[in-house]
Amino acid sequence: MNLIENIKEGLRSVKANMLRSVLTAMIIALGITALVGSLSAIDGIEKSVAESMSSLGVNTFDIRSKQNRGGRNGGIEQKRYERLMLSQVQRFIDRYVVPSTIALSANLSQIAEVKYSSKKTNPNIRIEGVNQDYMAINGLSIEKGRNLSVIETQRGVKVAVIGSKVFSALYEKNEDPIGTQISFKGTQFKVIGVMKEKGQISDPNFDNMIFIPVLVANQMASGRGLNYRLTVGIADPTKMEWAMGEATGLMRSIRRDQLGKENSFDLEKSETLSQKLESMTSGLRWAGFGIGFITLLGACIALMNIMMVSVTERTREVGVRKALGATPTRIRQQFIIEAIVVCFLGGIVGIILGIIAGNLLALALGVFVLPWLWMIVGLVVCVFVGLLSGYYPAYKASQLDPIESLRFE
């Protein structure tokens, strides 16, 4: 009895006990569905974030004012550093020679109330002064209208790009906001663009923000110093350390930091969203493995029980096979293959259901994933479960005495 014949016999046995085999296969399918589905959903989330951050990439670092500007730490008086000034950050942008995109931003208010005609928003709108490169660095897209231009940011023209939530609060669904006038903090602005919805995954909440030229934000601060922030996106990731070194030297020169003294500003490599997401999704992956393992453990026990019943029912058959010359190895092989066939059938169903379940969330985020890795893992797990569940019943069958087996009723 060769291997091919054993596989055929396994399929015949599954067909002869269809209901029992289907129920067992469905238990396997549930475990594989939990495993493949959860991991596919996580892959879909990561792919969505990667696409939304494609314009930003992972090659950015930030320059901002020193967080500790005075006070005491452990009884030691800390040196007070002045904030970065608008003239200093603008000089940095003009003089930085490394190929890069530099975004400049400063928060004017987080509690602004915006008015348009007879409508107004809640006093929770964030007003951000930015330059023309801010949206590209942060992976933001324009749905209607356009972005701020270089001339508008340099000359301080009173124009604004509004977030999707601001648009929903002030305008009707089919109303065109481009060219209309909105007001906040006693100043009127012409709306030139509406941002595409970013969603709750973004931090900060870009949908609830308004972008105006940074020069206008500086004028509206009325002498109150703003915290300016530079985000530098490097074109070549292999030159990141060199680019950060060049930025440090240039900013120290602009700030006139003394040789041997610490920086009067903070410069740090940005923690990318992909890194943050990886730390969050690693826990979800382990949870998916855990759910799949528990379900498959139950399926493994159920399959072993069914295989034991199958050995008992087919004791006479085993006796006949041994009488005709079947070796214990072939008998073991027959029952192990039968267990693997049941697991494999359940695994295929589970993989299909897992892909569908996982992509329900992925499609909601606008992506589709075909998790080849998890499909292969699922099939390997099925074979392993079949071996684990089928070995002991197969070993027991191979040790049956042929004479006693033929007498079995």
C-alpha angles and dihedrals in degrees: 000000000000131000095265091052090050090054091050090048090051091054091047090051091050090050093048091054097036101155094046092045093048093050091049092046091051091055088054089045092055092054093048090045090055091047100044095035097054094043092046090052090052091049088051092053092049092048091050092051092045091054094047090050095044093110092049102044123180099284105096138114132186133228117195143147118295109272094214107059103167136320130104129293118190091341093307119117110238120221115250117231125197120238121260108270126221092243090054096051091045090052089050091054092049096047104037106110102185111107102258149121114249123201120197122198141165129180112237099177141346097193103051122146112215123205133199121175105312095339130088138178130235113274093259103091117128115223114204127188109214144161127239094271097054096091094049093050091051096045094245123155133204116236097181130016121353146292127265113285128227092248092050093052094044096046097038099239113184099244130130142202111208132206124243094255091051089051092050091050096049107030140048117252096256096033118117109229096185110116095012123125123242127178138208134160089015095300131107122224133189113233110231101165148014120214123231112252111272099188135220093298091076122094116227100032099251092181090068096048139094121209121210131169110285091232090059090049089053091052092048092051087078096216094320108129114242124214104243119202129194121202112192119199113199119212095210114048092198089066097053097112092046091048092051090049091051090048092050092051093047095048092046088053092049092046091043094231112183120248111266094017124111122262116278089216138047120252120178140155111256118249100236123229089240090060092049090047092049091055090051098043095047088072091048090051092053089048089052091050090048094051091046092047094051092048093046091048089058090046090049092054092046092049092049090051092050092048090052089053089048091053091051093048092049099044093118090048090054090049092052091049092050091047088054091053106271111155124225088251092058092046091052090046092052096055095040090052090049090054091047091050091055091047092046093052091048090046094055091052090045093051092051092048091044093053090049093046094045094048093051086076094035092054089051086060091048099255138101124210130194103197102208092168094054091043090056091044089051093053092046090051089051092054090047092050090048092052092046095047098039103043100077096045089045091050090049091050092049091054095054115121108243094219094050090043092056090052092051115115 
